[in-house]
């Protein structure tokens, strides 16, 4: 069963300015679970036009306009990384957009290509040659390298040395095929428009260096780069096409199926082509070869004189020989699967070289079909081939939505759109002429996104049927998909929204067991992805908030440790066996509780860092010390409740790796304090107790027996709050998102309104041991720099997923701090995108 998870509406005027029943709208979902869609109405003002918007599935009410087009939009397409958004129109213009300064709320036009007078009906980006498949024969294997294998797949366009070329392929309605290469340099700083002749004078007080948060500067007008285009006729003669689809071949070629809706001759022919794009001397060349074609009246269309071709789709985006045809007639809608098979034809004996000789050729044959009483409005197919099967999603004119098995076209799941709209915020609901227009599926296949003619979204969720991978267990199926996301790098938000909250602990436990079985290099490579996934999983459960916060601390601790170790340089460059970090780990392997004695076994020159760099890292050093104090102060409480790691999930006080990481950092902080005293953490203590030495001693005793600490250690931890003030670690205590612990207790579907934050999803973390304590909940804390930003800072970067915030402008003055800020510039530590939020 397909469950309608939520729908997002806009305020509908009592009378629409024009008839939108025949308008064309498009929706597409990126590999990052970002929805791009078109609307004929401005979602803010209601003005008619051709608009394109994007939103995150986790917060679909926050929509951001990408552009308003002069001509009708005919195509939307994402690249495989979700970096570029392609927008094409009916007058042959292709625009490439990307995020501006890594903001999901800000987009800039970076490239443009023009095919004058052509209507773009299909566009795809070049394949980068990277493909990771799920080996169904080894689905029970614990090793990632056995379960997920890299498939030999060539890039669509190769440069010298086989390096893939970025670019895209377009097909026009007149039978023209075009190829465009995107230059390798990053378009982060396109040519700005010239400044005004007499720019206004800025007073000295408004210069950026005069304040930590400089005032906003005048916007820079970005001029997009104009890309060169190469065109060729798709067939030997130009033909008119109304629908086309593209599939990537494993040898780097494109497979193209195209057809037109010939009403007069009723010769509905589907033509197939093999297109090769090569790069020769920095120029692209296109070669098109005809492949076997077929007539629709050879299949189910033979009995339907009024057949109307709607759409062609390959069953998968990569390496397939099966085509799906969607058709309508006066008696309903039809879907037919055609497969390319080898057929043997006998040869007349006069032409036979031997008696057993036959003529073999590849021909298209109908394999299965699906009928329905209502007409089909649109279809889409699975984007990834996980196993041997796949699914076809269909939206009907009677608002029904079906999920069909690819091979047999039998129903796997079904649902229905509920279209009713509120007018003028009253209790009365009025039916408007709202019709589904387009449908798309998320990359992992757990969410279906429908778009109607009014620009409103409807999102369905499904469990993606565990039998797709031949797995009887839903938990095992979910864990395998999550592991695939860790290895392949796809976003897994759609999987999280389909998980039942009661299975989260079992999923995390099995996920951790499988990860711990990997060899050490594999664990190190995917460690950050694994920690981020566990954090996001626990964030879905009401009882998992403390575990999620502990894992978030572990992730930040790991990042700080890597950043600090990168500053260490060996004094003896002739020794290549071990560096300062390795010698430090060796020195801490012994149960020496005196930090000063540990320093005696280390070479001081190896830990020398410039004083200015140390001073800039003080806020990170302070955070590490505050974390250590919180772990020790919470230790008696966690032990008195009888908790253990097996029963309560993850606790950072049980993690030997985390405890040893803090010990390593405390040793480095101790050494650096001798070089620059101002970089040391600040403590509010009652006497002259050496806090760093005390914390190191207690952590060392805990690290060597984390599961059963002795009573003497617990007594000393109980006395610690009376000796020093324990600063509370700030966390985001209020989140508003679809992936919320509240989702399981709400009645579906949820109804949202564009640009209106829903009250039903406001989740507050109450009574949490690591909550904001002495920090006011109204005060914003920088999640990257760990600084207080005040109650209402003018501009913020805010995460679309977890709600974390960071300052808009950088105040770093050293290379080390700039590198630290750059680490989080492209996204939050939870994997979400930044959006711009203003309190002005």
Secondary structure as the mmCIF struct_conf table of DSSP 4:
data_model
#
loop_
_struct_conf.conf_type_id
_struct_conf.id
_struct_conf.beg_label_comp_id
_struct_conf.beg_label_asym_id
_struct_conf.beg_label_seq_id
_struct_conf.end_label_comp_id
_struct_conf.end_label_asym_id
_struct_conf.end_label_seq_id
STRN STRN1 UNK A 3 UNK A 9
HELX_LH_PP_P HELX_LH_PP_P1 UNK A 11 UNK A 13
BEND BEND1 UNK A 14 UNK A 15
BEND BEND2 UNK A 17 UNK A 18
TURN_TY1_P TURN_TY1_P1 UNK A 21 UNK A 22
STRN STRN2 UNK A 27 UNK A 29
TURN_TY1_P TURN_TY1_P2 UNK A 31 UNK A 32
BEND BEND3 UNK A 33 UNK A 33
STRN STRN3 UNK A 34 UNK A 41
TURN_TY1_P TURN_TY1_P3 UNK A 43 UNK A 45
STRN STRN4 UNK A 48 UNK A 56
TURN_TY1_P TURN_TY1_P4 UNK A 57 UNK A 58
STRN STRN5 UNK A 59 UNK A 69
BEND BEND4 UNK A 70 UNK A 71
STRN STRN6 UNK A 73 UNK A 78
TURN_TY1_P TURN_TY1_P5 UNK A 80 UNK A 81
BEND BEND5 UNK A 82 UNK A 82
STRN STRN7 UNK A 85 UNK A 89
TURN_TY1_P TURN_TY1_P6 UNK A 90 UNK A 91
BEND BEND6 UNK A 92 UNK A 92
STRN STRN8 UNK A 93 UNK A 100
TURN_TY1_P TURN_TY1_P7 UNK A 101 UNK A 102
STRN STRN9 UNK A 103 UNK A 114
TURN_TY1_P TURN_TY1_P8 UNK A 116 UNK A 117
HELX_LH_PP_P HELX_LH_PP_P2 UNK A 118 UNK A 119
STRN STRN10 UNK A 120 UNK A 125
HELX_LH_PP_P HELX_LH_PP_P3 UNK A 126 UNK A 127
BEND BEND7 UNK A 129 UNK A 129
STRN STRN11 UNK A 132 UNK A 134
HELX_RH_3T_P HELX_RH_3T_P1 UNK A 136 UNK A 138
TURN_TY1_P TURN_TY1_P9 UNK A 139 UNK A 140
HELX_RH_AL_P HELX_RH_AL_P1 UNK A 144 UNK A 147
STRN STRN12 UNK A 148 UNK A 150
BEND BEND8 UNK A 156 UNK A 157
STRN STRN13 UNK A 158 UNK A 158
HELX_RH_3T_P HELX_RH_3T_P2 UNK A 160 UNK A 162
STRN STRN14 UNK A 164 UNK A 164
STRN STRN15 UNK A 167 UNK A 172
TURN_TY1_P TURN_TY1_P10 UNK A 173 UNK A 174
BEND BEND9 UNK A 175 UNK A 175
STRN STRN16 UNK A 176 UNK A 181
HELX_LH_PP_P HELX_LH_PP_P4 UNK A 182 UNK A 183
BEND BEND10 UNK A 184 UNK A 185
HELX_RH_3T_P HELX_RH_3T_P3 UNK A 187 UNK A 189
HELX_LH_PP_P HELX_LH_PP_P5 UNK A 190 UNK A 191
STRN STRN17 UNK A 192 UNK A 192
HELX_LH_PP_P HELX_LH_PP_P6 UNK A 193 UNK A 196
TURN_TY1_P TURN_TY1_P11 UNK A 197 UNK A 198
HELX_LH_PP_P HELX_LH_PP_P7 UNK A 199 UNK A 203
HELX_RH_3T_P HELX_RH_3T_P4 UNK A 204 UNK A 206
BEND BEND11 UNK A 207 UNK A 207
HELX_RH_3T_P HELX_RH_3T_P5 UNK A 208 UNK A 210
BEND BEND12 UNK A 211 UNK A 213
HELX_LH_PP_P HELX_LH_PP_P8 UNK A 214 UNK A 221
STRN STRN18 UNK A 222 UNK A 222
HELX_LH_PP_P HELX_LH_PP_P9 UNK A 223 UNK A 224
STRN STRN19 UNK A 225 UNK A 226
HELX_LH_PP_P HELX_LH_PP_P10 UNK A 227 UNK A 228
STRN STRN20 UNK A 229 UNK A 233
BEND BEND13 UNK A 234 UNK A 237
BEND BEND14 UNK A 242 UNK A 242
STRN STRN21 UNK A 243 UNK A 248
TURN_TY1_P TURN_TY1_P12 UNK A 250 UNK A 251
BEND BEND15 UNK A 252 UNK A 252
STRN STRN22 UNK A 254 UNK A 259
TURN_TY1_P TURN_TY1_P13 UNK A 263 UNK A 265
STRN STRN23 UNK A 269 UNK A 280
TURN_TY1_P TURN_TY1_P14 UNK A 281 UNK A 282
STRN STRN24 UNK A 283 UNK A 295
HELX_RH_3T_P HELX_RH_3T_P6 UNK A 296 UNK A 298
TURN_TY1_P TURN_TY1_P15 UNK A 299 UNK A 299
HELX_RH_3T_P HELX_RH_3T_P7 UNK A 300 UNK A 303
TURN_TY1_P TURN_TY1_P16 UNK A 305 UNK A 306
STRN STRN25 UNK A 308 UNK A 314
BEND BEND16 UNK A 315 UNK A 317
STRN STRN26 UNK A 318 UNK A 318
BEND BEND17 UNK A 319 UNK A 319
STRN STRN27 UNK A 322 UNK A 329
TURN_TY1_P TURN_TY1_P17 UNK A 330 UNK A 331
STRN STRN28 UNK A 332 UNK A 346
HELX_RH_3T_P HELX_RH_3T_P8 UNK A 349 UNK A 351
BEND BEND18 UNK A 353 UNK A 354
TURN_TY1_P TURN_TY1_P18 UNK A 355 UNK A 356
STRN STRN29 UNK A 358 UNK A 372
BEND BEND19 UNK A 373 UNK A 374
HELX_LH_PP_P HELX_LH_PP_P11 UNK A 375 UNK A 375
STRN STRN30 UNK A 376 UNK A 381
BEND BEND20 UNK A 383 UNK A 384
BEND BEND21 UNK A 387 UNK A 388
STRN STRN31 UNK A 391 UNK A 396
TURN_TY1_P TURN_TY1_P19 UNK A 397 UNK A 398
BEND BEND22 UNK A 399 UNK A 399
STRN STRN32 UNK A 400 UNK A 405
TURN_TY1_P TURN_TY1_P20 UNK A 406 UNK A 408
STRN STRN33 UNK A 411 UNK A 416
STRN STRN34 UNK A 421 UNK A 422
TURN_TY1_P TURN_TY1_P21 UNK A 424 UNK A 425
BEND BEND23 UNK A 426 UNK A 427
STRN STRN35 UNK A 429 UNK A 430
STRN STRN36 UNK A 436 UNK A 441
TURN_TY1_P TURN_TY1_P22 UNK A 443 UNK A 444
BEND BEND24 UNK A 445 UNK A 446
STRN STRN37 UNK A 447 UNK A 452
TURN_TY1_P TURN_TY1_P23 UNK A 453 UNK A 454
BEND BEND25 UNK A 455 UNK A 455
STRN STRN38 UNK A 457 UNK A 461
HELX_RH_3T_P HELX_RH_3T_P9 UNK A 466 UNK A 469
TURN_TY1_P TURN_TY1_P24 UNK A 470 UNK A 470
BEND BEND26 UNK A 472 UNK A 472
HELX_RH_AL_P HELX_RH_AL_P2 UNK A 474 UNK A 488
HELX_RH_AL_P HELX_RH_AL_P3 UNK A 493 UNK A 498
BEND BEND27 UNK A 499 UNK A 499
HELX_RH_3T_P HELX_RH_3T_P10 UNK A 501 UNK A 503
HELX_RH_AL_P HELX_RH_AL_P4 UNK A 504 UNK A 516
TURN_TY1_P TURN_TY1_P25 UNK A 517 UNK A 517
BEND BEND28 UNK A 518 UNK A 518
HELX_RH_AL_P HELX_RH_AL_P5 UNK A 520 UNK A 538
TURN_TY1_P TURN_TY1_P26 UNK A 539 UNK A 540
BEND BEND29 UNK A 541 UNK A 541
HELX_RH_3T_P HELX_RH_3T_P11 UNK A 542 UNK A 544
HELX_RH_AL_P HELX_RH_AL_P6 UNK A 545 UNK A 565
TURN_TY1_P TURN_TY1_P27 UNK A 566 UNK A 567
BEND BEND30 UNK A 571 UNK A 571
TURN_TY1_P TURN_TY1_P28 UNK A 573 UNK A 574
BEND BEND31 UNK A 577 UNK A 577
HELX_RH_AL_P HELX_RH_AL_P7 UNK A 580 UNK A 587
TURN_TY1_P TURN_TY1_P29 UNK A 588 UNK A 589
BEND BEND32 UNK A 590 UNK A 590
HELX_RH_AL_P HELX_RH_AL_P8 UNK A 595 UNK A 600
TURN_TY1_P TURN_TY1_P30 UNK A 601 UNK A 601
BEND BEND33 UNK A 602 UNK A 602
HELX_RH_3T_P HELX_RH_3T_P12 UNK A 604 UNK A 607
HELX_RH_AL_P HELX_RH_AL_P9 UNK A 611 UNK A 616
TURN_TY1_P TURN_TY1_P31 UNK A 617 UNK A 617
HELX_RH_AL_P HELX_RH_AL_P10 UNK A 618 UNK A 640
TURN_TY1_P TURN_TY1_P32 UNK A 641 UNK A 642
HELX_RH_AL_P HELX_RH_AL_P11 UNK A 645 UNK A 648
HELX_RH_3T_P HELX_RH_3T_P13 UNK A 652 UNK A 654
HELX_RH_AL_P HELX_RH_AL_P12 UNK A 656 UNK A 675
HELX_RH_3T_P HELX_RH_3T_P14 UNK A 677 UNK A 679
BEND BEND34 UNK A 680 UNK A 680
HELX_LH_PP_P HELX_LH_PP_P12 UNK A 681 UNK A 682
STRN STRN39 UNK A 685 UNK A 685
BEND BEND35 UNK A 686 UNK A 688
HELX_RH_AL_P HELX_RH_AL_P13 UNK A 691 UNK A 703
TURN_TY1_P TURN_TY1_P33 UNK A 704 UNK A 704
BEND BEND36 UNK A 705 UNK A 708
HELX_RH_AL_P HELX_RH_AL_P14 UNK A 711 UNK A 723
STRN STRN40 UNK A 724 UNK A 724
HELX_LH_PP_P HELX_LH_PP_P13 UNK A 727 UNK A 730
STRN STRN41 UNK A 734 UNK A 736
BEND BEND37 UNK A 738 UNK A 740
TURN_TY1_P TURN_TY1_P34 UNK A 741 UNK A 742
HELX_RH_3T_P HELX_RH_3T_P15 UNK A 743 UNK A 745
BEND BEND38 UNK A 746 UNK A 746
HELX_LH_PP_P HELX_LH_PP_P14 UNK A 747 UNK A 747
BEND BEND39 UNK A 748 UNK A 749
STRN STRN42 UNK A 750 UNK A 753
TURN_TY1_P TURN_TY1_P35 UNK A 754 UNK A 755
STRN STRN43 UNK A 756 UNK A 756
BEND BEND40 UNK A 759 UNK A 759
TURN_TY1_P TURN_TY1_P36 UNK A 760 UNK A 761
STRN STRN44 UNK A 762 UNK A 764
BEND BEND41 UNK A 767 UNK A 767
TURN_TY1_P TURN_TY1_P37 UNK A 769 UNK A 770
BEND BEND42 UNK A 771 UNK A 771
TURN_TY1_P TURN_TY1_P38 UNK A 773 UNK A 774
BEND BEND43 UNK A 775 UNK A 775
TURN_TY1_P TURN_TY1_P39 UNK A 777 UNK A 778
BEND BEND44 UNK A 779 UNK A 779
STRN STRN45 UNK A 780 UNK A 781
STRN STRN46 UNK A 782 UNK A 782
TURN_TY1_P TURN_TY1_P40 UNK A 783 UNK A 785
STRN STRN47 UNK A 788 UNK A 790
BEND BEND45 UNK A 791 UNK A 792
BEND BEND46 UNK A 794 UNK A 794
STRN STRN48 UNK A 795 UNK A 799
TURN_TY1_P TURN_TY1_P41 UNK A 800 UNK A 802
STRN STRN49 UNK A 805 UNK A 807
BEND BEND47 UNK A 808 UNK A 809
BEND BEND48 UNK A 814 UNK A 814
HELX_RH_AL_P HELX_RH_AL_P15 UNK A 815 UNK A 823
TURN_TY1_P TURN_TY1_P42 UNK A 824 UNK A 824
BEND BEND49 UNK A 825 UNK A 827
TURN_TY1_P TURN_TY1_P43 UNK A 829 UNK A 830
BEND BEND50 UNK A 831 UNK A 831
HELX_LH_PP_P HELX_LH_PP_P15 UNK A 832 UNK A 833
STRN STRN50 UNK A 834 UNK A 838
#
